[in-house]
Amino acid sequence: MLLRRIHDDSLSQAAYLVGCPSSREAIVFDCARDVDRALKTAEQAGLLIVAAADTHVHADFVSGLRELVERHGVHGYLSREGTMPAWASACPGSTTAVGDGDEIRIGGVRVRVLHTPGHTRESLSFELVDAEGAVRAILTGDFLFAGEVGRPDLGARSGDRHELERNARELQQALRRLADMPDEVRILPGHTAGSLCGRSICALPQSSLRIERQINGSLRAAGDDGAFLDKVLRGLPDPPAYFVRVKRRNLEGASGELRLPDRLDAERFKHAAAEPANVVIDCRAWSRFCEGFLPGSISAPLDRHFANAAGSYLEQGDGVLLVCEEHELEKAVRILFRVGIDEFAGWTTPAEFDAIPEEAFDADGIEEIGATEAHRRWSSGAAFIDVRLCGEFEAGHLPDAIYAPFSQLPHRLAELPKDRELIAYCRSGGRSARACAYLKRRGYRVSNLRGGYWPWAGRGLPVQSGAPADRSQC
């Protein structure tokens, strides 16, 4: 069989194209909604995509399954082990519900379905089987990663410990099903290092059962009930706020082609930014952003935090105005499109943005303050807001800091006081910069602690340790 991996560095997500060399037909797994990448990969390999399947209802990116079925004549395979996406009922002849033990044939390629719940109830893995019936590789989706397993909390209702533990037990039982498989079986995971769908995924692009049996602590703990629960439920990072929106979009089904927005000159961009329905996503460096930005702008440099920040701070229906270099435009639009942002009102370059009159910029700006000034303001009543991950907070945080991860801020605004100045910080100042711009947009008085936690701690200023008040441990 022919195998191609389609990797998205921005979301650390992998889709897979599996083709038959004789019939030249192919099936694509876990394809994101900008389906042109998969179609181009197939064309370059001399293949025609005739089928597509998702391992589960994704929360971190919008699936391209509906787009492939409705616009490209592809047959879709979905899990029957959980709630079927609503859109599939409108395409009864073009979709098939599959479950444990079912087989999909694409030309001479055999794909066997394995129900692997735990990450979500409906999660499937797909075994690539040779002519003799032996499993050669498993597309594991968010079930098993290199060095880690899928987190069991994304399919659980918030705060429901019983459901969380049930999911973990289902994940444990699914992992035990791998015990009799040979070491040489390849593991083709749905995510790589950097994804928040696993706790600490390692940097290997793919793996094998032999490697996982050596390095994967959660897989090794699957035989011990107590050790497994502790292993998979501790240290889970808070999922970005946009996960809720994306999961809902995938249940509804998303379609529509990727289109780049129109370029606007300074005057048109300024007027568009004044429209209440539009939101500026400013991709310039934080230092340039602080020199002058339009009111209500979101600071989101095009780095590894872009999807989590912009995806979480934008709301469905926002018209996005981008400030970015021309060579960054397609990348920025693709990332936003993948996390469920569809409406784009225009874009401009940083050079063109500089032509906007200064009187149009936010009058107050956002202050960057050092540790000494932050200590003075804290002593006078300001509150610290820690926008890092829970494990970072637990290891050490500033006095009485409010825990609010930067990509979770839209869900935590009610916890933040508006009658006090907020001083945001992270490890080095990058995540807190994004938080500052968002909080200012939402009406808070906020400044950014330059350099983050360590300049404060390095001066011997007071710090505390321990988990956030709403949990006993991270």
N, C-alpha and C positions, 0 to 999 in steps of 0.2 A: 504494500500500500504506500501511497504518497502522503507525507505529513508536513504541514507548514504551521509554524507558530506565528501568530499575529499579536505583537506585544504593544501595549499602550504604556509608555513610561510615566505619563502624568498620573495615572491611576494604579500603576503597578498591576495591570490586568492583562491576562492572556486569553486569547481566543485560539481555536485550533481548526485547521482545515485538513480533512482526511479524505483522500481521493483514491479511486480505483484506476490503476494504470492501463487497464484494458478498456473499460467503458468510458473513461475520462470523466466520470461523474464524481461529485464530491458532496460531503456534508460538512457544515461549519457548526462549531459548538461555541456557545457563549459569545456571540457576535454583538458588539456594541452598535448603537443606532446609526452611526456614520458608516453604513454598510459598504460604501465605496471602497474602503480598504480591503475588505474580504473579497469583494468582486474583482478588484485589481490583482490581488494575490492569486486568485483562482485563474484568472486570464493568463497571468505570467507563467503559471504552471501547466497551461493547456487543459484546464479543468472547467467543468460547468457545475455550479452549485445547484443541486436539485433538492437538497434537504438541509434543515437547520434544527438545532436543539439547544435548549437551555438546561443547565444542570439544576437550576432553582430560580425562584423569583428574586432577582438581585435587588440589593439596596444601595449599592455604591455607584452603579452606572445604569443608564437606561438601555434596555435590550433592543437589538435590531430585529428580533424575531418577527414581530408583526410587519415591519417594513418589508422584510424579505418575502413573507407569505403573500401579502396583499399587492405589492408592486412588482415583484420579480418572479412570481409563479413558483416559489420554493415551497416544498411541503414541510410543515412545522411539527416537531415532536415536543410535547410538554409532559410534565410529570402528572400522573393521576393520583399520586400519593398525598396530595394536599389540595388546597383551593385552586381550582383552575382559573387562570386569568379571564376576565370577563370578555375580552375581545375574541377569544378562541371560539366561543359559542356562535359567533357570527360567521365563522369560517369552517363549518363542520366537515366539508369535503377536502379541506386543505390542511387540516391539523389532525394529529393522532395523539391520544393520551397513552403514555406508556408507563410501565411499572416494573418492579423487580422480576427478573428472569426473561423479560421480553427481548426480542432481537430485532435489530434494524439492519437491512441489507442495502448497500449502495454499490451496485455492480457486484464485484467479487469481494467487497469489504463487509465483514461481519462485525456488528457492534452490539454487545450484550449489555442490558440495563441492570444496574445494581442500585437498590435503594439504600442510601447512606444518610439517614436523617441525623439531626442533632444541631447542625448549623441552622437549618430550617426543617420543618416537618416534611416538606416535599422533596428535599435534596436528593438528586440522583448522581451517580457516577456512571461512566460509560467505559466498558471494557472493550479493547480492540483485540479481536480473537483471530488466530491464524486458521488455516485450512483444517488442521487437526483438532481444533477446538481449544487450544491452549491460549491463555491470556498473555499477550505480549506487552500491553501497556494499559493504563487506566487513566482516563481523563477525570480527575477527581473534583473539579470545580472548587468549591469552598469547603470540602470535606477534609482533605489532607493536603498540606503544603510541604514545601521543603523545610524540615526542621520544626514544623508546627502543625496544629490541627485547626479546623474552623472554630470560631468562637460561637458558643451556644446561646448567647444572649440576644442576638439580633432578631430571632424569631419568637422571643418571649415578650409578654406584656411588661411594661416598665414596673419594676418593683415587685414582680410576682416571683418570689423565691422558689415556690413549689414548681412552677412551670419551668423556671431556669434549670433546676436540678433534674427535672424530667428530660429536658433537652440534652443535658450533659450525659444522662444515662443512656439515651438513645444513641448519642455519638459514641459512647464507650462500646456499646454492643455492635455498632457498625464497624468500628475499628477492629474488634475481635474477629470479624469475618475475614480479615486479611491474613490471619495467622497461618492458614494452610497454603497460601500462595507462595510460589518460589521467589527467591531473592532477586532474580534477574528481571522481574516485572518492572517496567518503567513507570514512574509517576509523573504525570503531566498536569501540574496544578493550575488553578484558575487565577492565582495571584502570586506575586513575587515580593521581595523585601520592600517595605514602604507602605503596603496596603494595611488598612485598619480592619480588614475582615479576619485577620489573625493577630495574635498578640505580638509575636516576635518571629516573623517569617525570615528565614535566612536567605542569602543572596544567590543560591543556586537557581538557575532558570528552570531546571527539571531535576528529577531525582530518580531513585529506584527503591524498592522495598529493602534491599540490602543496606543502602545508606540510611534510610529512615529508621531501620531497626537499631542502628548504631547511634544516631544523633538526635532522634526525635523523642524527647522526654515524655511528652504526652502519649505518644503511641506506646512507648515502653511501659507506661503506668496503666495502660488499659486493663491489665490483669488484676489490678489492685483497686477495689472500689473506693476506699478512703483516699488513697493517694491520687487517684484520677480526678475526683471532684476538686480537690485542693489545687491540683495542677492546672485545670482548665478554667476554673472560676476566679482565680486570683490574677490581679494585674491587668485586667482587660481595660484598654483605653476607651474613654467615652466616645461613642460614634458621632461623627459630624451631624449637625442638625439636618443637612440636606438628605440624609438617608431615608427619613420618613417620607419626604416628597417623592423620591425616586422609586421607593417600593410601591407607593400608590400608583405612580405612572406606569410601572410595569404590570400591575394587576389590571389597569385599564387598557394598556397597550399604547405604545407611542409610534407614530409614523410621521413622515415628512422628511424632505431632503435638506441636507446642509446647504445653506446659502450665506455667502459673505455679505456683510452690510455695506451700505454706501459710505464713501469717504466724504466728510464734511469739513468746510473751512472753519476758521476760528469763530466767525460771527454766527454761522448756522449751528455750530456745536454749542455755543453759549446759549442760544435760544432753545435748542433742544433739551439742554440740561435743566432749563428752568421749568420744563413741563413736569407736573407732579407724577406722571406715570413713568417717567424715565429715571434711570439711576446710572451714575458714572462709575465705571470700573476703571480705576487709574492704575495702569501697570508700570508706571515709572518707579524708580528707586525711591525708598522712603525719604531720603534726604531731599530729593527734588519735589516730592509730594509736599513736604513741610514748607518749602519755599513759597507755595501757593497752590491752592486747590479749590475747586468749585464746591459750594455748600452741598452737603449730603453725599459727597463722594466716598467711595469705598476704596481704600488702598489695597491693592492685590498684585504685587510684582509677580511676574510669570515664572515662578519657581515651584518647588515641590509642594508648597502649601496653597497654590493657587486654587485648585479644585475645591479643597476643603473650606477655604475662606470665602471665595466668591460664590461657590455653590451654596454655602450655608447662609450667607448674608443677603442673597437675593431671594425674592419671593416669586411665586408663579405669577406670570403676567407682567412682571417688570420689563420695561423696554430698556435694553442695555446699550449704553454709550461707552465705547472703549477708547482709552488713550493708550496707544502702544505703537511701537515701530512697525513699519510695513511688513518686515519679515516675520514679525510675531503674530500678525493678525489671524492667519488661518489656525495656528496652534491654539490661540486663546479662544476663538469661536468654537473649534472642535471640542475643547475641554468643557466649555460651558454647555454645549449641545449634548454631550455625553451625560452630564449631571442634571439634565432636564430643563435647561434654560433655552427657550425657543425664540424669544422676541428680541431683535436687535434693531436699535434706532439709528445707528451710525457709528462712525469711528473717526479718529483724527490722530495725527502723529504728535509726539512731544514737541517737535519744533513748531508745528502749527498751533498747538495748545498755548505755547509761550506768547503768541500774538493776541491772546485774549486780554482785555484791559484788566489791570490789577483790582480795580474797584468791583469787578465781578467775583473775585475770590472771597473765600470765607474770611470774615473780618477778624476773628479771634485766633485762628490757626490752632495747632496742637503743640504744646510745649514738650521738649525733651529735657529732662532734668537728671542731674547726677545724684549719687547716693546721699551726699551730705544734705542737699536741698530736699530730697525725698524724706530724709529723717526729720528735718525741721517741719515739713508740712504734716507728716504723720503725727508728730508731737503736738501739732496744732489742730488735729481732728480729721485729717485726710485718712481715707481707707485704702488699703492695698487690695488689688485684685490679681490673683495668680491665674494666668491663662494657660499654664502648662498641663501636661498629663498628670493623672492621679499619682502614679509612682514617683514622679518628680516632686510633687507637692509633699508626699509622705516623707521623702528623704530629707526635706528641709524647705521651709517657706518663711516669708517675712511675717512679722507679728500680726496676729489676728487676721491674716489675709483671707479674703473671700475666694473660694475655689470656683472658677468658672472657665473651663477650657475654651480657647478662642473659637473653635469651630462649633461649640455648644451655646454660644452667647445668646442667640435668639430664643432658646428655651429657658434661659436663666435670668432674663432681665428683671423679673419680679423680685429676685433676691438682691438686687443691687440698689443701694440708696441713691436717691437723687438730690438729697439735701447736703451731701458732702462731696468734696472733691475725691475722685478716684485716681489712684496711681497704678497703672497697669505694668506688669513685668512678666518676663518669661526667662529663658536661660540666657539669651544674648540680646534680646530687644526686637527680634524680627516678628514673632507671633504677636507680641504685645502691641507692636505698631499697627498691625491689621485690626486688632481689637480696639485700639484707641479711635481709629477712623470710624469704625462701625458704631461704637458707643457715642461718639460725638454726633453722628447722624441721628441717633435715637434720643438726643437731648441731654446727655450726661456731660458733666464737667470732668475732663479726664486729661491726664498727662502721661507720658511714657518714661519709664525708668531706663535711662541710657545704659546699655550694656547688660541689663537684666539682673539676675539674682547675684551673680558672683562679685561684681564690684561692691555691692552692699555687704555680703558676707565676708569678703576679703578685708574690709575695713574694721572688722570686729563688731559690727553693729548687730543688734539682737536678732536672732532667728529662732524658729520653733520647728518641731518635727511632729510627725503623726498624720494619720489619714484625715480627710475632710470630715466635718462635723456630721454629715449625713450618712456616714458609713464607718464600720469598725476597722476596715482595712482596704487597701487598694488591690 
